[in-house]
């Protein structure tokens, strides 16, 4: 009798494990099916952009769209590069992106160090006021900045594309949180040894916060690359036009018709650098942001 009871308990336990295993398998199947569906939804616009960029204009205008081009026209990319003068647009955007990123990094590092390590009267109140500016809509900054640069006569210059947005409260906050994770004892020991603040910042804090600094650099470059409204307002001449504005009207002829396949080819070329940045440097973005969110 005892042996039969033990056998029944074993069978019951095995059946329970089987049900749990089947439930876990169904759960993971559902999760991965959902993730695959969301990935397809996200990737479909990029797929449509790529196949549209190699279609003819007549095929693009068909009432029933084709999900694969009948004839692949790679010459659309050559036409897009020459029509939109992408070489000049790339150069303008790179100049603005690199200069604004370097200057913004200097300002961000010095400000974050001051709020993280230096002691001065009203520091917490000043930092709280700085954070409060993040709640102000960006459109208000655009209006006031536009009035200021008009007074200075900066329109249609590189200066107007670089200077107004050099200070980012979010980047300062992000880097300050990263600096706060570095033990204060290192700073006190350096001060005892007679190390200057700038030397300590450069030799100790910057190397230890490198993932966050890389994240800020990438995000700042991406912001400059994707900027649209401000460059459209203040620098819309050929000599200073950026990529996002250069693609707006380059493919519209005198009759108002738009060559959409060539325009899609130009958009694909413009999107490629950001795509490569995300693919190869995404781990630095995630590491920098995650490290800055924890005070150790």
ABEGO torsion letter per residue (X at the ends): XAAAAAAAAAAAAAAAAAAAAAAAAAAAAAAAAAAAAAAAAAAAAAAAAAAAAABBAAAAABABBBABBABBBAAAAAAAAAAAGAAAAAAAAAAAAAAAAAAAAAAAAAAAAAAAABBBBGAAAAAAAAAAAAABBAAAAAAAAAAAAAAAGABGBAAAAAAAAABBAAAAAAAAAAAAABBAAAAAAAAAAGBBAAAAAAAAAAAAAAAAAAAAAAAAAAAAAABAAAAAAABABAAABBAAAAAAAAABBAAGBBBAAAAAAAAAAAAAAAAAAAAAAAAAAAAAAAAAABBX
